[in-house]
């Protein structure tokens, strides 16, 4: 009996075994800061965030020296809002971050659209608190993302994450191949 068991184990050990991982989904692998040995997969082998762009590709310098901002997600809109505030770059904010719709609303009311930049600059602390609570934009846990109609979208904090904030979310619209800021959602 022992000899038969030994022979079976020897035969089993001699078998060549090939193991191949086709794809793996980690329960928490797509969260910010998560460490995993494999790249998290989305549908059909795509990365978990199809809108993910390297931060260096969000601002493209044109041959004439001008810059073009790329916004393929709400998170990108947040980055551009913050960067234009940090740089005091009202011109880029008005041309490439603020939506045409909001610029036109200012003009319809007889106001200069540049006042939109001044208004958010004055509320910089509110923006900083909002962005700190939803660092991954619309993909932050606890953030609700919804289509408002047409090409307009809203992502906002809910529940306890929204408590104590003046602004709890962002409305944005898809214009000219990028998302643009419509305005902030009041708490």
MOKAPE-V89430 format. One record per residue. N is the residue number from 1. RES is the residue in one small letter. SS is DSSP state (a for helix, b for strand, c for the rest). D_CENTER is the distance of its C-alpha to the mean C-alpha in Angstrom with 1 decimal. Layout:
n:N res:RES ss:SS d_center:D_CENTER
n:N res:RES ss:SS d_center:D_CENTER
This chain:
n:1 res:x ss:c d_center:64.0
n:2 res:x ss:a d_center:62.4
n:3 res:x ss:a d_center:63.1
n:4 res:x ss:a d_center:61.3
n:5 res:x ss:a d_center:58.3
n:6 res:x ss:a d_center:58.2
n:7 res:x ss:a d_center:58.5
n:8 res:x ss:a d_center:55.7
n:9 res:x ss:a d_center:53.4
n:10 res:x ss:a d_center:54.4
n:11 res:x ss:a d_center:53.8
n:12 res:x ss:a d_center:50.3
n:13 res:x ss:a d_center:49.5
n:14 res:x ss:a d_center:50.7
n:15 res:x ss:c d_center:48.3
n:16 res:x ss:c d_center:45.5
n:17 res:x ss:c d_center:42.2
n:18 res:x ss:c d_center:39.1
n:19 res:x ss:c d_center:35.7
n:20 res:x ss:c d_center:32.6
n:21 res:x ss:c d_center:29.1
n:22 res:x ss:c d_center:27.5
n:23 res:x ss:c d_center:24.2
n:24 res:x ss:c d_center:23.0
n:25 res:x ss:c d_center:20.5
n:26 res:x ss:c d_center:20.0
n:27 res:x ss:c d_center:19.5
n:28 res:x ss:c d_center:17.2
n:29 res:x ss:c d_center:16.3
n:30 res:x ss:c d_center:12.6
n:31 res:x ss:c d_center:12.1
n:32 res:x ss:c d_center:11.1
n:33 res:x ss:c d_center:14.5
n:34 res:x ss:c d_center:16.2
n:35 res:x ss:c d_center:19.0
n:36 res:x ss:c d_center:20.5
n:37 res:x ss:c d_center:23.0
n:38 res:x ss:c d_center:21.4
n:39 res:x ss:c d_center:18.2
n:40 res:x ss:c d_center:16.5
n:41 res:x ss:b d_center:17.2
n:42 res:x ss:c d_center:15.8
n:43 res:x ss:a d_center:18.1
n:44 res:x ss:a d_center:20.8
n:45 res:x ss:a d_center:19.8
n:46 res:x ss:c d_center:16.4
n:47 res:x ss:b d_center:13.9
n:48 res:x ss:c d_center:11.9
n:49 res:x ss:c d_center:8.6
n:50 res:x ss:c d_center:10.1
n:51 res:x ss:c d_center:7.3
n:52 res:x ss:c d_center:7.3
n:53 res:x ss:c d_center:9.3
n:54 res:x ss:c d_center:11.5
n:55 res:x ss:a d_center:11.0
n:56 res:x ss:a d_center:14.5
n:57 res:x ss:a d_center:13.8
n:58 res:x ss:c d_center:11.6
n:59 res:x ss:b d_center:15.1
n:60 res:x ss:b d_center:18.0
n:61 res:x ss:b d_center:21.5
n:62 res:x ss:c d_center:23.9
n:63 res:x ss:c d_center:27.5
n:64 res:x ss:c d_center:28.8
n:65 res:x ss:c d_center:26.8
n:66 res:x ss:c d_center:24.4
n:67 res:x ss:b d_center:20.6
n:68 res:x ss:b d_center:18.2
n:69 res:x ss:b d_center:14.5
n:70 res:x ss:c d_center:12.1
n:71 res:x ss:c d_center:9.1
n:72 res:x ss:c d_center:8.1
n:73 res:x ss:c d_center:5.0
n:74 res:x ss:a d_center:5.0
n:75 res:x ss:a d_center:3.0
n:76 res:x ss:a d_center:5.6
n:77 res:x ss:a d_center:8.0
n:78 res:x ss:a d_center:8.0
n:79 res:x ss:a d_center:8.8
n:80 res:x ss:a d_center:11.4
n:81 res:x ss:a d_center:12.8
n:82 res:x ss:a d_center:13.5
n:83 res:x ss:a d_center:14.9
n:84 res:x ss:a d_center:17.1
n:85 res:x ss:a d_center:18.3
n:86 res:x ss:a d_center:19.1
n:87 res:x ss:a d_center:20.9
n:88 res:x ss:c d_center:22.6
n:89 res:x ss:c d_center:21.7
n:90 res:x ss:a d_center:22.5
n:91 res:x ss:a d_center:23.3
n:92 res:x ss:a d_center:20.0
n:93 res:x ss:a d_center:18.3
n:94 res:x ss:a d_center:20.8
n:95 res:x ss:a d_center:20.8
n:96 res:x ss:a d_center:17.2
n:97 res:x ss:a d_center:14.9
n:98 res:x ss:b d_center:17.1
n:99 res:x ss:c d_center:17.8
n:100 res:x ss:a d_center:21.3
n:101 res:x ss:a d_center:21.8
n:102 res:x ss:a d_center:21.5
n:103 res:x ss:a d_center:23.6
n:104 res:x ss:a d_center:26.2
n:105 res:x ss:a d_center:26.3
n:106 res:x ss:a d_center:27.2
n:107 res:x ss:a d_center:29.8
n:108 res:x ss:a d_center:31.2
n:109 res:x ss:c d_center:31.9
n:110 res:x ss:c d_center:33.6
n:111 res:x ss:c d_center:31.1
n:112 res:x ss:c d_center:29.6
n:113 res:x ss:c d_center:25.8
n:114 res:x ss:a d_center:25.8
n:115 res:x ss:a d_center:26.4
n:116 res:x ss:a d_center:22.7
n:117 res:x ss:a d_center:21.8
n:118 res:x ss:a d_center:24.7
n:119 res:x ss:a d_center:23.7
n:120 res:x ss:a d_center:20.2
n:121 res:x ss:a d_center:21.8
n:122 res:x ss:a d_center:24.3
n:123 res:x ss:c d_center:21.8
n:124 res:x ss:a d_center:19.8
n:125 res:x ss:a d_center:20.6
n:126 res:x ss:a d_center:19.1
n:127 res:x ss:a d_center:15.8
n:128 res:x ss:a d_center:15.9
n:129 res:x ss:a d_center:16.8
n:130 res:x ss:a d_center:14.0
n:131 res:x ss:a d_center:11.3
n:132 res:x ss:a d_center:13.3
n:133 res:x ss:a d_center:13.2
n:134 res:x ss:c d_center:9.5
n:135 res:x ss:c d_center:8.2
n:136 res:x ss:c d_center:5.1
n:137 res:x ss:a d_center:4.6
n:138 res:x ss:a d_center:5.8
n:139 res:x ss:a d_center:6.2
n:140 res:x ss:c d_center:8.3
n:141 res:x ss:c d_center:11.9
n:142 res:x ss:c d_center:13.9
n:143 res:x ss:b d_center:11.4
n:144 res:x ss:b d_center:12.9
n:145 res:x ss:b d_center:11.4
n:146 res:x ss:b d_center:14.2
n:147 res:x ss:b d_center:15.7
n:148 res:x ss:b d_center:18.1
n:149 res:x ss:b d_center:20.2
n:150 res:x ss:c d_center:20.2
n:151 res:x ss:c d_center:17.0
n:152 res:x ss:b d_center:15.9
n:153 res:x ss:b d_center:13.2
n:154 res:x ss:b d_center:12.7
n:155 res:x ss:b d_center:10.5
n:156 res:x ss:b d_center:12.6
n:157 res:x ss:b d_center:14.0
n:158 res:x ss:c d_center:17.2
n:159 res:x ss:a d_center:20.3
n:160 res:x ss:a d_center:21.1
n:161 res:x ss:a d_center:17.6
n:162 res:x ss:a d_center:18.3
n:163 res:x ss:c d_center:21.8
n:164 res:x ss:c d_center:23.1
n:165 res:x ss:c d_center:20.3
n:166 res:x ss:c d_center:21.3
n:167 res:x ss:b d_center:17.9
n:168 res:x ss:b d_center:15.9
n:169 res:x ss:b d_center:13.1
n:170 res:x ss:b d_center:12.1
n:171 res:x ss:b d_center:13.7
n:172 res:x ss:b d_center:12.5
n:173 res:x ss:b d_center:14.4
n:174 res:x ss:b d_center:14.3
n:175 res:x ss:b d_center:17.0
n:176 res:x ss:c d_center:18.4
n:177 res:x ss:c d_center:15.8
n:178 res:x ss:b d_center:12.8
n:179 res:x ss:b d_center:11.0
n:180 res:x ss:b d_center:13.0
n:181 res:x ss:b d_center:13.6
n:182 res:x ss:b d_center:16.4
n:183 res:x ss:b d_center:16.7
n:184 res:x ss:b d_center:16.0
n:185 res:x ss:b d_center:17.2
n:186 res:x ss:b d_center:20.3
n:187 res:x ss:c d_center:21.0
